[in-house]
């Protein structure tokens, strides 16, 4: 008799999602920027010190809005980590930007800030940083570098809700930031995201871009006599149904985070003896970061070992997965890349494996995952 599957992820229901969706239906406004949208935005602004928060259809949409706000033009250069999801770069490619890819740190998948300055040219407009696994990049160094060269900083905080850099909330430090509420994130809306505007220069125009290039939001607040098309934009607003689901999650943010912390620390403590014996490496969290327990991963010694471990877990009905492949080596961008090797990012692409981590993952489930990993390395040691 096979054991019940342990998925990599399972969307969480706090208990109020359906009631709030029904309330949105009763309110008679489903298209966005209604009561639930405003509740979510105000909550995030107040909790994280964001100047202006705009709920979007996805984290990808928030990044696309950032590219429009920076008025990225063909030929502009944007520095982006190569170890990230396609949206991080694609939002700027859509505006005609040339992406200059940066390598990861030796000890963490985040971008190596010390390697960024040589990448800056007269055409560089912005630096995008990704807080991988909800662990902060060295934001003081990034912001100082940007200030020296008069560049903008965009935080791709898709994974980083409730993460901190030296007690400052992630997503509140760069000029702009993007969050994701995709079903794999700590708090979810099914699909959804948020643009965080931390520079007053962008606040008014961001709302116009968000509303398809119109001053619709200002018109409905009575701030302008006419509702007109005044700029470029697109349909970036999230539905009230998504916002209602998200509001139920945000109300339980503390509960969700406490559970994820317990689960993350349980994995770390249980697997530390094998890591100490050099079977694999565990995640590193820099002293300046308070992470949000979004991902728990192992770093295997080789690609072959990782493949075998994933297969071993799959055979026991446990779904573990690798993560990003480097964007500079992708079929789309390889011919556009400048030829630099980015070895640290390549290491994470070939060695990192993510373990199941979601709210309803039980202690017993985690013990089963840990036991399967122990068996795999015990077998490997006996065969070596």
N, C-alpha and C positions, 0 to 999 in steps of 0.2 A: 504493500500500500504506500503510494507516494505521499509525501508531505504537501500541505497546502502551499501554493506559490507565495513567495515574498516578492512583491513588485519593487521596482526601483522607487516609484513615487505613487502616492494615492492622494487625490484632491481631498482637502479637509472641509467638513461641514461643522461650523461652530454651533448650529442649532437655530439661528435666527434668519438664515439666508432666504428661505422660502417665504417666511412671513414678511420680510422686507420687500421682496420682489412683488408679493401681493399688494403691499402698501403702495409701491410705485405704480402698480396697475390702477389702484383706486385713486391715486393722485391725478391720473389722467395725463401724465407727461412721461414719455419713455425715451425721447430722442437725445437726452443729454442736457447737462447744465441745469438740472432740476435740484430738488431738495437733497437727494442722496449724494449727487456730485458735489454740491457745496459743502455738505457735512464732511465728506472725505477730504476735500481740499483744505478746509479750515483745520481739521484735526492734524493733518500732516504739516501744515504751516506752523501751527502752534507747538507741536511736539518737537519738531526738528529745526525750528528757526529758519524756515524757508520764506523768502520774501513773497513769492507768489507761486502757487502750485496749480497746475492745470491737468486734470485727469484726461488721459488720451486712450485711444483704442488699443495701444500696445506700447511697450518700451521702444520698439522700432519707430513708431510714429513720433514719439518724443524726440528721438535722435534726429529724425528728418526735420522736425520743427527747429531743432537747434541749428542744423545746417542752413536753413532758410533765414533764421535770425542773424546768423553771422554773415549773411550775404556771400556765401562761398561761391566763387566764380570759376569757370574753366581755367585750369593752370595753377590755381591756388594749391598749396601743399598743406596737408593735414597729417600730423604724426599720430599713429594708431598702433597699439600692441598687435603683434601678429597672432598671439594666443588669445583668441576671443571669438565670439559669434560673428557671423557675416554682417549683421545689422550695424555693428560698431563702425565698420568701414563703408558699407553700402550707402548709408545715409548721406555721406559726403561725396561718394562716387556719383550718386544721382545728380549732384550739383556741378559735376565736371571736375572735381578735385583730383589731384594726384596724391595717392596715399603713400606715405613713407613709413614703412613698418619698423617697429622697435622690438627688441628682444626682451625676454623675461629675466628676472633675477635668477641667480644660480640656486637660491634656496626657496624660491616661491614663484608661482606662475605670474604674479604681478609684474608690470613693466619695470625695467631697470632704469631708474631715473638718471643715474650717473652716465648712462650712454645716450641721453637725449640731446644734449647740447650740440654735439657734432652733426646731428641730423638737421639742424635749423639752418635755413637759407633765407634769402630776401623774399622768397615766395611763400614762406611758412605763415599760416594764419592761425592755426590752433593746434593744441595738444589734447588728445582724448586719452583718458586713463580709465582702466577697468578695475574695479575692486573685486577681484576673483574670489569666489566662495564667501563673499561678504567681509573679506579682510582688506583693510585700508591700504592703499598705496601711500607712499611717503608724500603727503600732500603739501607739507611746508616746503619741501624741496621743489616740487612741481610748480607751486604758485610763485616761488622766488624766481625760478627759471623763466616762467612766463612773463613776470614783471620786467625782468632784465631785457627781454626781447619783444615786449609789447605784443604778446600773444594771448589768445583766449584759451581757457581751460574748460573742457566738458568732462564731467564725471559720468561714465557709464556705470551707474549704480544699480543696474538691472537686478543683481543678486544681493544688494547691500542694504535693504531696508533694515533699520535699527542697528546698523553697524556704526562704529565711531573711529575717528582719528584724534588721538589726544583729547578725548572728551568732546570733540566737535562732531556732530552727526554727519555721516557721509551723505552726499547730495546737497549739502548746504555750503560747500567750500568753493567749488569752481564757479565760474560765471554762470554756467548752466549745468543741469544734470538730468539724467533720464533714469527712471525706475521702471521695473516690470512687475506686473501682477499676473503673469502667466501661471497656469495651474501647477507648475513645478516650483514656484517660489514660496517663500515663507508665508506670506499672506497673498490671497489670490482673488481674481475676479473672473476666472475662466481665461479670458483674454483681457488685457488692460495694461495701462502704463501711466506714467506721470512725468510731466516736464516740470522741473524745478528751476525757477528763474531767481537768481541770487544777485543779479546786477540790474539796477533800476532802469538802465538804458533800454533793456529789452522788454520791460513789463507790458507796456501798452501795445507794442507791435505783436507780442506773443499771443495775446488774446485775439487779435485780428486774424493772424495766421491760423489759429485754432478754430476760428469760425469762418473758414472758407474764404478768407480775404475780406470779410465784411466787418463793419462796426456793430454787428448785431447785439453783442453782449452789452456794449455801452448804450445802445438804443433802448434796450429793455430795462436798463437801470435809469433811464431818463436823462442820460448825460449828453445826448445829441438829438437833434430834431429829426434827423433822417437816418434810415437804415440803408447803407450803400456799400457797393464794392469799392474798397479803398486800397487794396494791396493784393499780393499773391497769397495763396493759402490753400488749404484742403480740408477735407472732412476728418478732423482729428479728434473730435469729441467722443468720449465713451458713452455708450447707452446708459440710461438710468437703471436698467436691469443689471448691468455689470456693476454699476456704482452701488446699488442696493446690496448685491452679494458682497462686494468689497467692504461696505460699512459694517456688515455683520462680522467680518474677519478683523477689522481694525479694532472693534470693541473688545475682541479677545486677544489682542496682540501680546499682552503680557503673559497670558496663559500659553499661547503658542510658542513664544520664545523660551519660556521656562522649560517646556517639554523638549524642545529641540536641544537646548543646552544639556539637559540630562542625557539625552540619547547620544549626542556628540561625545560627551565626556565618558560615557559608558564604553563606547567604541575605543576611545583613546586609551583608557585604563586597561581594558581587556587585551588590546593588541600591543601595548607598550613592551611586554617581554619579548615578543617576536621581533619587534623593531630594534630593541637593544641587542638582540642576537644577530642583527644585520640581515634578516630575511627580506625586509623592505623598509621604506622610510615612511614616517607619519607626517601630517601637515605641520608646517611651521607658522606660528603667528607672531609677528614682530611686536616688540614691547610697546610701540606707539599705537597699536590697533586693539580695539575691543570688537571682535567679530560677532557675527549674528548666527553662527552655527548653521549656515545654509547648506554646505556640502561637507561630507566626510570622505576623504580619499586616501588611498595608499599609492606609493610610488614603487613599482616593481623594478627589478634590476635590468630587465630586457623586455623588448616588445614580445618576444616569444613566451616569456614567463607570464606577462600580462594576459596574453591570449589564452594561455592554458588555464590561468586562474579564473578568468571569466567563464570559460567552458566548464571548469570544475564546479563552479557555483551554479551555473545554469542546469547542470545535470542533477543538482539537488534542489531545483525549483527556486533558486535565488537569482534575481536579476541584478547584476552589477554591470556598469557600463563605463566605457572610456569617455573622453570629452573632446575638446576642440582639436581639429587638425589645423596646422598653421596656415594662415590666410596667404602669406607670401608664396607658398607652394601650391596654392589652389589652382585648378584648371583655369579659372577666370583671371587670376591676377599674376600668374607666374611670369608671363611675357612682359608685364608692366613693372615688375620688381627690378631693383637696381643690381641684383646679383649678390648682395651681402648674405653671408650665412648667419643664421640666428639660432645658434646651437641650443641655448637654454630652453627656448620655446619648443624646439624640436624634441628635446628630452621629455617635456611634459606631454606633448602630443603622443609619444610612443610608450610612456611609462605609467601614466596616471590612470587609476581605476577608481570610480566612485561607487560607494556602497549604498544600499537602500537607506533612506532617511526621510521620514514623513511622520506626521503627528501621531497616527494610529499604530506605528511600529511598536510592538510590545517588547518588554525586556526579554521574554522567551524567544521572540523572533531574532533579536540581536544576538542572544546566546547561540542560536542556530547558525547565524552568519559567521560569528567568530569561530565556532567549532569547525565549520567547513573550511575556513581559511587555515586554521591550525592543522587540520588533516592534510590539506594541500601541501603545506610546507614541511610537515613531518614526512610525507611520502617523498617529496623532492629531496630532502636531506638523506633519507635512507637509500635513495637511488643514485646519489652522487658519489 
